[in-house]
Amino acid sequence: MNIAFLGLGRMGAGMATRLAKTGEHKLVVWNRSPDKALPFAELGARVAADVVDAVCDAELVITSLLDDRSLETLFNDQSAALRAMRSEAIHLCVTTISPDCANGLQARHAAHGSRYVSGPVVGRPDASAAGKLVCILAGDASAVTVAEPVCRAFAEQVIHLPGPASAANSYKLCINFFGASLVEAIGECFTLGEKLGIPRENLAFFLGKILPSPVIKVYVDKIFKRETSSDAGFTMMAGRKDLALILDAAASVQCPVDIASVIANKMDAAIAQDMANLDWSAIQEITRQRAGL
């Protein structure tokens, strides 16, 4: 299959590398910063000169971009990229975007004659590189059938959801809300324990026992050690973007999510203190500051 992969950040690079290494597809890559695309030539992929060059012959276009705005800039009613896509070609978006943006993309592609699938992924960049992501698919049913085998190059589990494309994005926002809430609760637990004189090692042992998921154990360890590097994780700025999507989605259905508001407030404080590029678990540092530590 002819595949175009747009967006080679931490998550996208891992997925695109997995696709290139299968040797099953003709892969074209594009990134706003060309230097991130160049290494893919060594894996047999073609580096596109621009977005139109990338998508014009593609049967499947995969986007791993930053947010709603970046998707809507490339794929709006007047965009050259959308006009360049072939009839019946599929756009698979693996980015965490708003449900409204997903439905808008689905309608836009339907009007153009192309097809759209939301496929947000769950997992950290290291899981992306290892092919251990979870991919959630919703949208055009015929396109989902085509996209699923491709997704298995970077996802160990693929979940189908009925309904419009936005169903996958709503599901992903719920998952991210739960993940962010756990990170916040773990940080508050360590901070309270420290204020009460409980050794952090004791709390780390207990939390590691009751939270057996390997991903959550990574965060227990990072928060315990106050390791704020985001080299293989999720940055504060990216986390704040997702919190905005969660709060907007909740407001649209009049659902209070008080914990999300607390987390967003701490992320804003962290970003104001130059923590934008640290791991999102560094919100513990704001909790510690407010506790006088």
N, C-alpha and C positions, 0 to 999 in steps of 0.2 A: 504493500500500500504506500502511496505517496503521502507523507506526513510532514506538515510544517509545525515547528515548535517555536512559539513566541514567548520570550521571557526566560532568562537564564540566571535568575537569582539563586539563592540557596536551595529552595525547593525545586525550582524548575531545572536547574543544572543536574540534580540527581535523577530526576525523571527522564530528562532528555538523554543522559548518559546510559541509563538502563535501556532505553529504546534503541539507541545506537548500537549497543553491544549485542542486542539480539540478532542483528544482521538480517532481520526479516523484512525490514521496510526501507524505502528510500527516504532518507531524512534530510530536511532543510531546516536550518535554525536561524533565528534572528533575535537580536537583543538591542535595546537602545544604546547601551555602551558596547561597541563592537568588540572590544578586547575580551569580553566574556564569551563571545561566540567563537573566536579563533581556535581555541583548543579542540573544538568539535570537528574541525577539518581532519585532525589526526585520527578521529574515530570513524572517518568515512562519511561524515555528514557534509552537506554543502552549506556554506555560509551565505545567506541571502544579502543582497545589496540594500534592500529595503523591505518593508512589509508586503507591498504588492508583489514583489519578486518572490517572496516566501510563499504566499498563499495562492498564487494564480494557477498552479498546477496541482494543488493539494487536494486529496480526497478527504483528508482529516486535518483540521487546524486545531492544535492544542495551545491554549493560552494559559500561562502562569505569570500573570501580571500583578500589580500591587493592589488595586482597588477598583471601585465602581468607575471612577473618573478615567482611569487608564483604559478600561475596557470600552467605555463609551466614546473615548477619543478615537480609538482605532476602528470601532464598529458602530458608527452612527449612520443615519439614513443617507448622508451625503459622502460617507467615507470611501476613499479609493480602495481600501482593503475589502470592504463588503462588496463593492461592485466587482472586484477582481475575482471573488470566489466563484467557483464553478457551480452550476446547477446541481442540486442534491449533495453537494459537499457538506461536511459536518464540521461545526465549530464545537469543540469540547473545552469548556472553561473549568480549570481545576482550582481557580482562585476562590478564596472566601469573599463573596460579594453579597450585597443585599438581595432579598427576595424580589424586590421591585426591579432591580437592575437585571436579574436573571429573566424575569418575565418579559421585560422590554427587549432583551436580546433575542429571546425565542420568537417574539412577534416580528421583530425586524428581519430575522433570517427567513421566517415563513413568507413574509412579503417579497423577499428577494428571490426565493426559490431554493435557498440553502436550508440546512437543518441545524438545530441547536440542542446541545445537551449540557446541563450543569453536572459537573463531576468534582465537587470540592473534596479534598483529601484530608485525612486525619493522620497526624504523625509529625515528627521533627525532621529536620534536614538529614540526619543520619539514617532515619528510616527510609527516606526518599532514595538515598544513595544505595541502600541495601535491598530495595524492592519490597519493603515491609509496611507500606502505607495501607490505609483503608480508604477506598474510593466510594463515594456515594453518588449514584447516577439517577437523574430524572430528566424528563423532557421528551422530545420526539422519540416515540417507541422504536421506530425502525432504526433510528440513529443510535439509540442505546445498544441495540443488538450488535451493531458494527463496532461501536467504541469499546464494549466490554473486553474483548480479547486483547485489545491494545493496552488497556489499563492494567492488565495482569502482568505486564512487564515491570511495573513499578508498585503494584498493590498486591498484597497477599490476600486481601478480601475485598470483594466488590459487592455493594449493597444496591439493589434496585428499589426505587420508590415509585409508586403510581402517582399520577397527577402531573401538574405543570412542572417546569424546570425549577421553579422556586422551592418546591418541596425539599430538594436536596440541600439548598442553601439554608432553609429554615432549620433542618435537622442539624446541619453543621454549626449553626449559631448556638443551638441548645447544647451541643457537645462542648463548644468552646466556653460557654458560660459556666458549665460544670467544671471544666478544667481550671478556669481562672478562679473560680470560687474555692477549689481545693488548694491552689497555690496561696491564696489569701489566708485561708484557714490555717494552713501549715505555718506560714510566717507569723500569724498572730499567736499560735500555740507556742512556738519557740520563744517569742518575745515575752509572753505572759510567764512562761516557765522561768525565764532568766530573771524577770522582776521578782518572782517568788522564791528564787534561789534554787531552782531545780536544774541539775546539770543538763546541758543541751544533748550530751551523749545518751542520757537515759531516755529523753523524748525521741531522739532519732531512732533508737532501738525499738521503742513501742510503735512509732508511726510506720517503720519499716515492716513490722509484723502485721499490722492491721490494713496496710495499703499494699497488697502484694503485686500490683501491676508494675512491670519493669519501668514503664514511662513515669509513673508516679514516684517510684523509688528514686529515679534520677532527680526529681524535684525535691524530694525529702533530703537527699544528700546535698544538693546545691544550696538549699536554704539553711540546712544545718551548718555547712561550712562557710556560708555567706559568699559563695562563689558566684559572681555576677557576670562572668564572661558569657557572651551569646554566640560564640564561634559555631556551635552545633545546635543552637536552639532558636528561640523566638524572641525577637527584640521587644523592648518596651514600646517603641513606636508602632510596631506591627500589632502588638497586643491592644494598644489604645484604639487603633483603627477598628479592630474586631469588637471592642467594648462599645464603640459608637454604633456599630451595626446592630448589636444585641439590644441596646437601649432604644434605638429607633424602631426595631421590629416589635419589641415589647409594647412600646407606646402605641403602635398602630393597632394593637388588639386590646388596649387598656389592661395590660398585665403588669402589676408591680414586680420589679426585680431589684429589690433594695440592695442586695449584695453587689450587683453590677454597678450601682451608683457609687458605692463605697470604693470599689476597686478603681473605677474611672477617676475618682477624685485623687486617689493615691498615685495613679499613673500620671495624672497631670502634674502633681507635685514633683514626682520623680523626673519627668521630662524637663520641668523648670529648673531642676538641679543638674542638668547635663547628663541624665541617665538614659537618654533616648535610645542609645545603641547598646545598652546593657540588656541582659536577659530580663524578661518580664517578671521573673521571680524576685527581682531586686526591689519590688514594692515593699518587701520586708524591711528595707532600710528606712522607708518612710514610717512604717509602723514603729520601728525602734526609735526613730527621732521623736515621734509624738509621745513615746513612753519615757522619754528622757534618757535613753541609752546612747 
